[in-house]
Protein backbone atom coordinates (compact mmCIF):
# COMPACT_ATOMS: atom_id res chain seq x y z
CA UNK A 1 0.00 0.00 0.00
CA UNK A 2 2.67 2.47 1.00
CA UNK A 3 4.83 1.79 -2.04
CA UNK A 4 2.06 2.85 -4.43
CA UNK A 5 0.91 5.72 -2.23
CA UNK A 6 4.47 6.94 -1.76
CA UNK A 7 5.08 6.85 -5.50
CA UNK A 8 1.92 8.85 -6.21
CA UNK A 9 2.73 11.46 -3.56
CA UNK A 10 6.33 11.81 -4.76
CA UNK A 11 5.20 12.17 -8.38
CA UNK A 12 2.54 14.73 -7.42
CA UNK A 13 5.08 16.78 -5.45
CA UNK A 14 7.56 16.66 -8.32
CA UNK A 15 4.95 17.79 -10.87
CA UNK A 16 3.74 20.55 -8.56
CA UNK A 17 7.30 21.76 -7.97
CA UNK A 18 8.04 21.83 -11.71
CA UNK A 19 4.85 23.77 -12.45
CA UNK A 20 5.52 26.20 -9.60
CA UNK A 21 9.08 26.76 -10.83
CA UNK A 22 7.78 27.39 -14.35
CA UNK A 23 5.24 29.95 -13.13
CA UNK A 24 7.89 31.60 -10.94
CA UNK A 25 10.27 31.83 -13.88
CA UNK A 26 7.53 33.38 -16.03
CA UNK A 27 6.79 35.84 -13.23
CA UNK A 28 10.43 36.85 -12.96
CA UNK A 29 10.92 37.20 -16.72
CA UNK A 30 7.58 38.69 -17.73
CA UNK A 31 6.07 40.35 -14.66
CA UNK A 32 2.44 40.23 -13.62
CA UNK A 33 1.30 42.76 -16.20
CA UNK A 34 2.00 40.41 -19.09
CA UNK A 35 -0.82 38.45 -20.65
CA UNK A 36 1.59 35.59 -21.30
CA UNK A 37 2.21 35.29 -17.55
CA UNK A 38 -1.50 34.90 -16.84
CA UNK A 39 -1.81 32.43 -19.68
CA UNK A 40 1.05 30.43 -18.14
CA UNK A 41 -0.73 30.53 -14.76
CA UNK A 42 -3.96 29.24 -16.28
CA UNK A 43 -2.07 26.53 -18.14
CA UNK A 44 -0.26 25.50 -14.95
CA UNK A 45 -3.51 25.28 -12.96
CA UNK A 46 -5.15 23.27 -15.74
CA UNK A 47 -2.14 20.96 -15.97
CA UNK A 48 -2.10 20.50 -12.19
CA UNK A 49 -5.77 19.55 -12.10
CA UNK A 50 -5.45 17.18 -15.06
CA UNK A 51 -2.28 15.48 -13.82
CA UNK A 52 -3.62 15.18 -10.27
CA UNK A 53 -6.72 13.45 -11.59
CA UNK A 54 -4.62 11.09 -13.68
CA UNK A 55 -2.44 10.25 -10.66
CA UNK A 56 -5.54 9.52 -8.59
CA UNK A 57 -6.83 7.24 -11.33
CA UNK A 58 -3.46 5.47 -11.47
CA UNK A 59 -3.41 5.07 -7.69
CA UNK A 60 -6.95 3.68 -7.71
CA UNK A 61 -6.04 1.23 -10.47
CA UNK A 62 -2.91 0.04 -8.67
CA UNK A 63 -4.74 -0.13 -5.35
CA UNK A 64 -7.44 -2.28 -6.94
CA UNK A 65 -4.79 -4.88 -7.81
CA UNK A 66 -3.61 -5.18 -4.21
CA UNK A 67 -5.12 -7.46 -1.59
CA UNK A 68 -5.61 -4.70 1.00
CA UNK A 69 -7.96 -2.73 -1.24
CA UNK A 70 -10.30 -5.61 -2.13
CA UNK A 71 -11.22 -6.53 1.44
Secondary structure, DSSP 8 states (H G I E B T S, - for coil): -HHHHHHHHHHHHHHHHHHHHHHHHHHHHH-TT-HHHHHHHHHHHHHHHHHHHHHHHHHHHHHHTSTTT--
